[in-house]
């Protein structure tokens, strides 16, 4: 067919063609603007996780936990699948679906969305020109760098059962905070590694996390004595440890460890005493403590130095094994010594055996322990442990409204995984960081120094009742940070808090 010339078109056809050309040009311009705007929006949503991204955050990034086989290699192995690495749980639901668990009391408003201007309240001045036009459209600032945290501890054997709630809670908090937009718009990435109980492994993990994974802080570490191996390196690099289960005495004696909860040394010693003094008038104590972790003997030594206090005295003590099948012999000796309260530095299964052995001998002392027994495994021992007295570092994790976020986040992101006091501690630490993120982390790239500035800014911090009022001294002596516990009693299958924080007589908020 031969094309007609312009002069051959009718006036009506010519007018129609002009309208068509204008429509096409306008459509192309709108498409270009939409394309640029779409790119800008994508750039501004860097911390909002897709379902695939959120699922990826739920798997542990394996860090080698064995020291190099050959001396002098200088490397504990490449990042990858390593025997003994912790798998904190299955993939989580997509971020942003359903309702959030809420805000921990005192945690403040949610963090701003990723890509927000580094200067709050000011729009971005970056622009892009639509191709083929002179039209400029604003482009939001790009996404902020991830904040990388590492956490390590002993996840193996009997002691791994004690620490179990910590690593899964760390991962739950990672998913929880990322679903809210991260920390001041920074997506959080949490690396979990198993020390296998070796201090040398902790040092190797710390070095790999800092130098290869670019971690800026360690989050809620859950070691026993292994932390000692990492502290010199972390101190040299200026990388803080934020939060601890208090299993290593050294966590109370390093300027790089910022544990806002009851301290591992003097704080725990007072915790044993105040757990008993606040909940019973009995004075004669028997003590059974484990041989598997050096911290058990250290804690009893610290505890004993504070006696007599309010008439409390130790009339019997014995070191036992957590795998010991029967404690009858020790219990009969404690009974003969007149012990009215048995103080137990053991795991949940051992405490259950102690209670059953005592019942078989018609011996009915009050059983008392510390926060490591605040765990589902203790409840699983059944009615035999009704009346067990415990110290808790936080408000009762399983019943307090202040820790609803912890319970909801675990149910959503780590369903079926174990909960407990040492897991709830991760959400106390997380609430602390979230509350001050807008002031100290509101920048494109966050450093270890930014976290140090944040932590040293705290003055008599109570987090709406999650803490008794803490301040971090610029000193290796952190024994005064927190010497308080919440008295808890096991009643009918639940941990019930009995009053507010009880503190050492020489402690006051902000010391």
Residue pairs with C-beta under 8 A, 6 or more apart in sequence:
6 14
9 17
28 132
29 130
29 132
29 133
29 135
32 130
32 131
32 132
32 133
33 130
33 135
33 137
36 128
36 130
36 137
36 139
37 137
39 128
39 139
40 128
40 137
40 138
40 139
40 140
41 140
43 115
43 139
43 140
43 141
43 142
43 143
44 113
44 114
44 115
44 116
44 140
44 141
44 142
44 143
45 113
45 114
45 115
45 143
46 114
46 115
46 142
46 143
46 144
46 185
46 187
47 113
47 114
47 115
47 143
47 144
47 178
47 181
47 182
47 185
47 186
47 187
48 95
48 96
48 113
48 114
48 181
49 57
49 94
49 95
49 96
49 178
49 179
49 187
50 94
50 95
51 93
51 94
51 95
54 91
54 92
54 93
54 94
54 95
54 175
54 178
54 179
55 91
55 92
56 91
57 92
57 171
57 174
57 175
57 178
57 189
57 190
58 88
58 89
58 90
58 91
58 92
58 171
58 175
58 413
59 87
59 88
59 91
60 85
60 86
60 87
60 88
60 167
60 171
60 191
60 192
60 193
61 79
61 189
61 191
61 192
61 213
62 79
62 80
62 81
62 82
62 85
62 193
63 79
63 82
63 85
63 150
63 152
63 191
63 193
63 205
63 208
63 209
63 213
64 76
64 77
64 78
64 79
64 82
64 204
64 205
64 208
65 76
65 82
65 84
65 85
65 193
65 194
65 195
65 196
65 198
65 201
65 204
65 205
66 76
66 77
66 82
66 83
66 84
66 196
66 201
67 76
67 198
67 200
67 201
67 204
68 74
68 75
68 76
68 77
68 204
76 201
76 204
76 205
76 207
76 208
79 208
79 212
79 213
84 155
84 156
84 194
84 196
85 192
85 193
85 194
86 155
86 167
86 192
86 193
86 194
88 167
88 168
88 170
88 171
88 192
88 414
88 417
89 168
89 171
89 172
89 413
89 414
89 417
90 415
92 175
92 412
92 413
92 414
93 412
93 413
95 175
95 178
95 179
96 179
98 412
100 176
100 179
100 180
101 176
101 404
101 405
101 408
101 409
101 412
102 404
102 405
102 408
103 109
103 110
103 405
104 402
104 403
104 405
104 406
104 427
104 428
104 430
104 431
104 434
104 463
104 464
104 466
105 401
105 402
105 431
105 463
105 464
105 465
105 466
106 431
106 435
106 462
106 463
106 464
106 465
106 466
107 431
107 434
107 435
107 463
107 464
108 434
108 435
108 436
108 438
109 438
110 180
110 181
110 434
111 177
111 180
111 181
111 182
111 183
111 184
111 185
111 434
111 437
111 438
112 120
112 181
112 184
112 185
112 438
112 442
113 181
113 185
114 143
114 144
114 181
114 182
114 185
114 186
114 187
115 140
115 141
115 142
115 143
115 144
115 185
116 140
116 141
116 185
117 123
117 124
117 140
117 141
118 141
118 442
118 443
118 444
120 438
120 442
123 138
124 138
124 139
124 140
124 141
126 138
126 139
126 140
126 141
127 136
127 137
127 138
127 139
128 136
128 137
128 139
129 135
129 136
130 136
130 137
141 444
143 185
143 187
144 182
144 184
144 185
144 186
144 187
144 443
144 444
144 445
145 186
145 444
145 445
145 446
146 186
146 187
146 188
146 189
147 182
147 183
147 186
147 187
147 188
147 189
147 216
147 441
147 446
148 189
148 191
148 209
148 213
148 214
148 215
148 216
149 170
149 174
149 188
149 189
149 190
149 191
149 215
149 216
149 217
149 218
149 219
150 190
150 191
150 192
150 193
150 205
150 206
150 209
150 210
150 213
150 215
150 217
150 218
150 219
151 166
151 167
151 170
151 190
151 191
151 192
151 193
151 218
151 219
151 220
151 221
151 222
152 192
152 193
152 194
152 195
152 202
152 205
152 206
152 218
152 221
152 222
152 223
152 226
152 230
153 163
153 166
153 167
153 194
153 195
153 221
153 222
153 223
153 224
153 226
153 245
153 247
154 160
154 163
154 194
154 195
154 196
154 197
154 222
154 223
154 224
154 226
155 163
155 164
155 167
155 194
155 222
156 194
156 196
156 197
157 197
158 292
158 322
158 323
158 347
159 197
159 224
159 292
159 293
160 194
161 347
161 348
161 349
161 377
162 347
162 372
162 375
162 422
163 222
163 223
163 245
163 247
163 422
164 375
164 418
164 420
165 375
165 417
165 418
165 419
165 420
165 421
165 422
165 423
165 424
166 220
166 222
166 245
166 422
166 423
166 425
166 426
167 192
167 222
168 410
168 414
168 417
168 418
168 423
169 220
169 406
169 410
169 414
169 419
169 422
169 423
169 424
169 425
169 426
169 427
170 190
170 192
170 219
170 220
170 426
171 190
171 192
171 413
171 414
172 406
172 409
172 410
172 412
172 413
172 414
172 417
172 423
172 426
173 190
173 409
173 426
173 427
173 430
174 188
174 189
174 190
175 409
175 412
175 413
176 405
176 409
176 412
176 413
176 427
176 430
177 183
177 188
177 430
177 434
178 187
178 188
182 188
183 433
183 434
183 437
183 441
183 446
184 437
184 438
184 441
184 442
184 443
184 446
185 442
186 441
186 446
190 219
191 209
191 213
191 215
193 205
193 209
195 201
195 202
195 205
195 223
195 226
197 224
197 226
198 226
198 229
199 225
199 226
199 227
199 228
199 229
199 230
200 229
201 226
201 229
202 223
202 226
202 227
202 228
202 229
202 230
203 229
203 230
203 232
203 233
205 230
206 218
206 230
206 233
206 234
206 239
207 233
209 215
209 218
210 233
210 234
210 237
210 239
215 239
216 239
216 446
216 447
216 448
216 450
216 451
217 239
217 240
217 241
217 242
217 448
217 451
218 230
218 234
218 239
218 240
218 241
218 242
219 242
219 243
219 426
219 429
220 242
220 243
220 244
220 245
220 425
220 426
220 429
221 227
221 241
221 243
221 244
221 245
221 251
222 244
222 245
222 247
222 422
223 245
223 247
223 248
224 247
224 248
224 293
224 294
224 295
225 247
225 248
225 250
225 293
225 294
225 295
226 248
227 241
227 244
227 247
227 248
227 250
227 251
227 257
228 248
228 250
231 241
231 250
231 254
231 256
231 257
234 240
234 241
234 256
235 254
235 255
235 256
237 448
238 256
238 448
238 449
238 452
239 256
239 448
240 256
240 257
240 258
240 448
240 451
240 452
240 455
241 251
241 254
241 256
241 257
241 258
241 259
242 258
242 429
242 432
242 433
242 451
242 455
243 258
243 259
243 260
243 261
243 425
243 426
243 428
243 429
244 251
244 257
244 259
244 261
244 264
244 425
245 372
245 422
245 425
246 252
246 259
246 261
246 262
246 263
246 264
246 267
246 268
246 371
246 393
247 264
247 293
247 295
248 264
248 295
249 264
249 265
249 295
249 298
250 257
250 264
251 257
251 259
251 263
251 264
251 478
252 259
252 263
252 264
252 265
252 266
252 267
252 477
252 478
252 479
252 481
253 265
253 476
253 477
253 478
253 479
254 476
254 478
255 474
255 475
255 476
255 478
257 478
258 455
258 472
258 478
259 478
259 481
259 482
260 428
260 429
260 432
260 461
260 467
260 470
260 481
260 482
261 393
261 394
261 425
261 428
261 467
261 482
262 268
262 271
262 371
262 391
262 393
262 482
262 483
262 484
262 485
263 478
263 479
263 481
263 482
263 483
264 295
265 298
265 302
265 479
266 302
266 479
266 480
266 483
266 504
267 479
267 481
267 482
267 483
267 484
267 485
267 504
268 299
268 302
268 303
268 370
268 391
269 299
269 302
269 303
269 305
269 306
270 306
270 483
270 485
270 503
270 504
270 507
271 370
271 371
271 391
271 485
272 299
272 303
272 343
272 368
272 370
272 391
273 303
273 306
273 307
273 309
273 310
273 312
274 391
274 485
274 487
274 502
274 503
274 504
275 368
275 369
275 370
275 389
275 390
275 391
275 485
275 487
276 282
276 285
276 312
276 341
276 343
276 366
276 368
276 389
277 309
277 310
277 312
278 487
278 498
278 499
278 502
279 389
279 487
279 489
279 498
280 341
280 366
280 389
282 340
282 341
282 366
283 310
283 311
283 312
283 313
283 340
284 313
284 315
284 337
284 338
284 339
284 340
284 341
285 312
285 313
285 314
285 315
285 316
285 339
285 340
285 341
285 342
285 343
286 314
286 315
286 316
286 317
286 334
286 337
286 339
286 341
286 342
286 343
286 365
287 300
287 314
287 316
287 317
287 318
287 342
287 343
287 344
287 345
288 317
288 318
288 319
288 320
288 327
288 330
288 334
288 342
288 343
288 344
288 345
288 346
288 354
289 296
289 297
289 299
289 300
289 317
289 318
289 319
289 320
289 344
289 345
289 346
290 296
290 319
290 320
290 321
290 322
290 345
290 346
290 347
290 350
291 297
291 319
291 320
291 321
291 322
292 321
292 322
296 319
296 345
297 319
299 345
299 370
300 317
300 345
303 343
304 314
307 313
307 314
315 334
315 337
315 338
315 339
316 333
316 334
316 337
316 339
318 330
318 333
318 334
320 327
320 330
320 346
320 350
322 346
322 347
322 349
322 350
324 350
324 353
325 353
326 353
326 357
327 350
327 353
327 354
327 357
328 357
328 360
328 361
331 342
331 354
331 357
331 358
331 361
331 363
332 361
332 363
334 342
334 363
334 365
335 361
335 363
335 365
339 365
340 365
340 366
341 365
341 366
341 367
341 368
342 354
342 358
342 365
342 366
342 367
342 368
343 368
343 369
344 350
344 351
344 354
344 367
344 368
344 369
344 373
345 369
345 370
346 354
346 369
347 372
347 373
347 377
348 373
348 375
348 377
348 378
348 380
348 381
349 377
349 381
351 367
351 369
351 373
351 378
351 381
351 385
351 388
352 378
352 381
352 382
352 384
352 385
354 367
355 367
355 381
355 384
355 385
356 384
358 364
358 365
359 384
366 387
366 389
367 385
367 387
367 388
367 389
368 388
368 389
368 390
369 388
369 389
369 390
369 391
370 390
370 391
371 390
371 391
371 392
371 393
371 421
371 422
371 485
372 421
372 422
373 388
373 390
374 390
374 392
374 396
374 397
374 398
374 420
374 421
374 488
374 495
375 418
375 419
375 420
375 421
375 422
376 418
376 419
376 420
377 418
378 385
378 388
378 490
379 490
379 493
379 494
379 495
383 493
385 490
386 490
386 491
386 492
387 489
387 490
387 491
388 489
388 490
389 487
389 488
389 489
390 487
390 488
390 489
390 490
390 495
391 485
391 486
391 487
391 488
392 421
392 485
392 486
392 487
392 488
392 495
392 497
393 421
393 425
393 485
393 486
394 400
394 402
394 403
394 421
394 424
394 425
394 428
394 466
394 486
395 402
395 403
395 465
395 466
395 486
395 497
396 403
396 486
396 488
396 495
396 496
396 497
397 403
397 406
397 407
397 419
397 420
397 421
397 423
397 424
397 495
398 407
398 419
398 494
398 495
399 494
399 495
399 496
399 497
400 497
402 464
402 465
402 466
403 424
403 427
403 466
405 427
405 431
406 419
406 423
406 424
406 426
406 427
407 419
409 427
410 417
410 419
410 423
428 463
428 466
428 467
431 463
431 466
432 458
432 461
432 463
433 441
433 451
433 454
435 463
436 454
436 457
436 458
437 454
439 454
439 457
440 450
440 451
440 453
440 454
440 457
441 450
441 454
443 450
455 472
456 472
456 474
458 470
458 471
458 472
459 471
459 510
460 469
460 470
460 471
460 509
460 510
461 467
461 469
461 470
461 471
462 468
462 469
462 470
462 509
467 482
468 482
468 484
468 501
468 503
468 509
469 508
469 509
469 510
470 481
470 482
470 509
470 510
471 481
471 510
471 511
472 478
472 481
473 480
473 481
480 507
480 511
481 511
483 503
483 504
483 506
483 507
484 501
484 502
484 503
484 504
484 507
485 501
485 502
486 497
486 499
486 500
486 501
486 502
487 497
487 498
487 499
487 502
488 495
488 496
488 497
488 498
489 495
489 496
489 498
490 496
